Amino acid sequence: MLRMYGMRLRGFSPGCQPMKGLVRREDDHAGNYWDILFYNRELSETEINDYELDYLGKIRESES
């Protein structure tokens, strides 16, 4: 399962998101976030808060 997180305040850039477990980045075509990030692990509350992310749920890798 991949976990999705929305980047609220800035886009994908060096130092702007946790890199451990990052699988890929996608544009948010709905326009709610700068980018959508996909991880193969659950981020800690500290990472979510420090990088100002929103947890958006889980998807199977085959759905992505």
Residue frames as a rotation matrix with the C-alpha (Angstrom) as fourth column:
MET 1
0.574 0.819 0.000 0.00
0.819 -0.574 0.000 0.00
0.000 0.000 -1.000 0.00
LEU 2
-0.563 -0.662 0.495 1.12
0.635 -0.729 -0.254 3.53
0.529 0.172 0.831 -0.75
ARG 3
0.128 0.542 -0.830 0.23
0.872 -0.460 -0.166 6.44
-0.472 -0.703 -0.532 1.49
MET 4
-0.026 -0.024 0.999 -0.64
0.770 -0.639 0.005 9.79
0.638 0.769 0.035 -0.08
TYR 5
-0.019 -0.039 -0.999 0.15
0.790 -0.613 0.008 13.20
-0.613 -0.789 0.043 1.36
GLY 6
0.614 0.288 0.735 -0.71
0.695 -0.639 -0.330 16.66
0.374 0.713 -0.592 0.05
MET 7
-0.518 -0.822 -0.238 1.83
0.856 -0.493 -0.157 19.48
0.012 -0.285 0.958 0.12
ARG 8
0.417 0.846 -0.332 -0.14
0.873 -0.475 -0.113 22.43
-0.253 -0.243 -0.936 1.52
LEU 9
0.727 -0.064 -0.684 2.28
0.143 -0.960 0.241 25.35
-0.672 -0.273 -0.689 1.51
ARG 10
0.024 -0.774 -0.633 5.00
-0.816 -0.381 0.436 24.65
-0.578 0.506 -0.640 -1.06
GLY 11
0.817 0.234 -0.527 5.87
-0.545 0.613 -0.572 22.39
0.189 0.754 0.629 -3.95
PHE 12
0.863 -0.496 0.100 8.33
0.459 0.851 0.256 19.54
-0.212 -0.176 0.961 -4.27
SER 13
0.619 -0.734 0.280 11.88
-0.373 -0.588 -0.718 20.83
0.692 0.340 -0.637 -3.83
PRO 14
-0.177 -0.760 -0.626 15.06
0.373 0.537 -0.757 19.82
0.911 -0.368 0.188 -1.98
GLY 15
-0.946 -0.291 -0.145 14.45
0.211 -0.209 -0.955 19.92
0.247 -0.934 0.259 1.76
CYS 16
-0.607 0.769 0.202 10.70
-0.771 -0.631 0.086 20.50
0.194 -0.104 0.975 1.45
GLN 17
0.611 0.782 -0.124 9.50
-0.720 0.614 0.322 16.93
0.328 -0.108 0.938 2.05
PRO 18
0.231 -0.517 0.824 10.73
-0.560 0.622 0.547 13.78
-0.796 -0.588 -0.146 3.78
MET 19
-0.038 -0.333 -0.942 12.75
-0.982 0.187 -0.027 11.63
0.185 0.924 -0.334 1.35
LYS 20
-0.887 -0.307 0.346 12.78
-0.395 0.892 -0.222 8.31
-0.241 -0.333 -0.912 3.23
GLY 21
-0.513 0.685 0.518 10.22
0.436 0.727 -0.530 6.01
-0.740 -0.047 -0.672 1.61
LEU 22
0.045 0.528 -0.848 9.21
-0.548 -0.697 -0.463 8.51
-0.836 0.485 0.258 -1.11
VAL 23
-0.080 0.033 0.996 8.02
0.594 0.804 0.021 6.61
-0.800 0.594 -0.083 -4.18
ARG 24
-0.510 -0.083 0.856 6.89
0.817 -0.357 0.452 9.44
0.268 0.930 0.250 -6.44
ARG 25
-0.603 0.326 -0.728 5.37
0.103 -0.873 -0.476 12.90
-0.791 -0.362 0.493 -6.80
GLU 26
-0.377 0.530 0.760 2.34
0.920 0.115 0.376 13.87
0.112 0.840 -0.531 -8.89
ASP 27
-0.904 0.228 0.361 0.65
-0.174 -0.969 0.176 17.14
0.390 0.096 0.916 -9.79
ASP 28
-0.590 0.798 -0.126 -2.64
0.470 0.212 -0.857 17.77
-0.657 -0.564 -0.500 -8.01
HIS 29
-0.827 0.272 0.492 -5.02
0.433 -0.251 0.866 18.31
0.359 0.929 0.089 -10.91
ALA 30
0.230 0.939 -0.256 -7.82
0.912 -0.116 0.393 19.28
0.340 -0.324 -0.883 -8.51
GLY 31
-0.039 -0.344 0.938 -5.74
0.158 -0.929 -0.334 22.27
0.987 0.135 0.091 -7.40
ASN 32
0.904 0.428 -0.007 -5.99
0.055 -0.100 0.993 21.62
0.424 -0.898 -0.114 -3.64
TYR 33
0.666 -0.744 -0.053 -2.27
0.229 0.137 0.964 21.04
-0.710 -0.654 0.262 -3.09
TRP 34
0.238 -0.701 -0.673 1.02
-0.847 -0.489 0.209 22.03
-0.475 0.520 -0.710 -4.65
ASP 35
-0.393 -0.389 -0.833 1.89
-0.712 0.702 0.008 18.35
0.582 0.597 -0.553 -5.15
ILE 36
0.800 0.529 0.283 0.76
-0.598 0.668 0.443 14.89
0.046 -0.524 0.851 -4.06
LEU 37
-0.315 -0.949 -0.006 3.45
-0.917 0.306 -0.255 12.65
0.243 -0.075 -0.967 -2.56
PHE 38
0.768 0.502 -0.398 3.34
-0.427 0.864 0.266 8.85
0.478 -0.035 0.878 -2.41
TYR 39
-0.218 -0.824 0.523 5.22
-0.966 0.105 -0.237 6.94
0.140 -0.556 -0.819 0.30
ASN 40
-0.006 0.142 -0.990 5.75
-0.164 0.976 0.141 3.26
0.986 0.164 0.017 1.01
ARG 41
-0.589 -0.150 -0.794 5.52
0.734 0.311 -0.604 3.97
0.337 -0.939 -0.073 4.74
GLU 42
0.628 0.778 -0.026 3.42
0.679 -0.532 0.506 6.00
0.380 -0.335 -0.862 7.13
LEU 43
-0.253 -0.694 0.674 4.95
0.156 -0.717 -0.679 9.36
0.955 -0.067 0.290 8.00
SER 44
-0.499 0.023 -0.867 5.25
0.865 0.084 -0.495 10.34
0.061 -0.996 -0.062 11.65
GLU 45
0.647 0.744 -0.168 3.15
0.761 -0.643 0.085 13.14
-0.045 -0.183 -0.982 13.11
THR 46
0.214 -0.668 -0.713 6.37
0.232 -0.674 0.701 15.13
-0.949 -0.316 0.011 13.47
GLU 47
-0.769 -0.496 0.404 7.16
0.476 -0.022 0.879 14.77
-0.427 0.868 0.253 9.75
ILE 48
-0.046 0.847 0.530 3.58
0.961 -0.108 0.256 15.67
0.274 0.521 -0.809 8.78
ASN 49
0.771 0.362 -0.524 3.69
0.553 -0.789 0.269 18.77
-0.316 -0.497 -0.808 10.98
ASP 50
-0.011 -0.881 -0.472 7.26
0.256 -0.459 0.851 19.84
-0.967 -0.111 0.231 10.18
TYR 51
-0.888 -0.353 0.296 6.71
0.337 -0.060 0.939 19.62
-0.314 0.934 0.172 6.41
GLU 52
-0.478 0.777 -0.410 3.10
-0.515 -0.626 -0.585 20.92
-0.712 -0.069 0.699 6.57
LEU 53
-0.900 0.156 -0.407 1.53
-0.253 0.573 0.779 17.91
0.355 0.804 -0.477 4.83
ASP 54
-0.003 0.927 0.375 -2.01
-0.959 0.103 -0.263 16.52
-0.282 -0.361 0.889 4.85
TYR 55
-0.833 -0.168 0.528 -2.58
-0.099 0.983 0.156 12.77
-0.545 0.077 -0.835 4.97
LEU 56
-0.341 0.693 -0.635 -4.88
-0.936 -0.313 0.160 11.84
-0.088 0.649 0.756 2.06
GLY 57
0.651 0.644 0.401 -5.25
-0.635 0.752 -0.176 8.08
-0.415 -0.140 0.899 2.51
LYS 58
-0.366 -0.725 0.583 -3.92
-0.284 0.684 0.672 4.79
-0.886 0.081 -0.457 1.18
ILE 59
0.592 0.486 -0.644 -4.01
-0.792 0.203 -0.575 3.25
-0.148 0.850 0.505 -2.27
ARG 60
0.599 -0.405 0.691 -2.79
0.307 0.913 0.269 -0.04
-0.740 0.051 0.671 -3.62
GLU 61
-0.371 -0.832 -0.412 0.25
-0.181 -0.371 0.911 0.29
-0.911 0.412 -0.013 -5.84
SER 62
-0.672 0.162 0.722 -1.73
0.684 0.510 0.522 -1.32
-0.284 0.845 -0.454 -8.68
GLU 63
0.449 0.893 -0.032 -4.27
0.845 -0.436 -0.311 1.56
-0.291 0.113 -0.950 -8.48
SER 64
0.340 -0.374 -0.863 -1.62
0.063 -0.907 0.417 4.21
-0.938 -0.196 -0.285 -8.92
